[in-house]
Amino acid sequence: MAQFTGRLQGPELQPSTVLIDIADGRFRVSAGRVQIGSWPLAKIHAERTSIYRFELDIAGDRFDFFPDDPSTFSSEIGAIVDLTETKGRFGLRQRIERVSNG
């Protein structure tokens, strides 16, 4: 089981400090003692949009999540990084191209 604290915000959600549990193929979100929801992990789409920010698609709703431990969260959730931008996400594209060409 992995637990992550951080700030979650969305179009109809004020920024809130939440706890995300990832275990047994489930993605669970709670705020304090309030359970916000639980979804199959396979239904969560996560994209890393900056060093500290992840865009989460949870059951068709989009949220921004700013975890306290972005690297571990990225590995655990299996976040993708979109490298189609010309500059790349936070310099990652340039570093990959340098390694590939060098």
C-alpha positions, 0 to 999 in steps of 0.5 A: 500500500502506498499513501500520498498527501498533497493538494487536489483541485478541480473545476468544482473543487476548492484546493483541498489537502487530501490523502491518496491510498493506492492499494489492492488495485484501488485508488482511494481519496480522503480528506481528513476523516471524510472518504471522497471516493474509491475507483479501480486503479485501471480507470485512473489516467494520470499525466505529469504536466510539470515537476510537481503537478499531475493531471488526473482523470478520475471517472471522467472528471479532471483534477490537478494533484500536487503530491508532497512526493511527486517522484514516488507518486509518479512511479506508483500511479504510472503517470505518463509524460507528454513529450509532444510539445516543442519544448517538452515537459520541464526540459525532459524532451531535450535531455532524452534527445541529448542522450539518444543523439550522444 
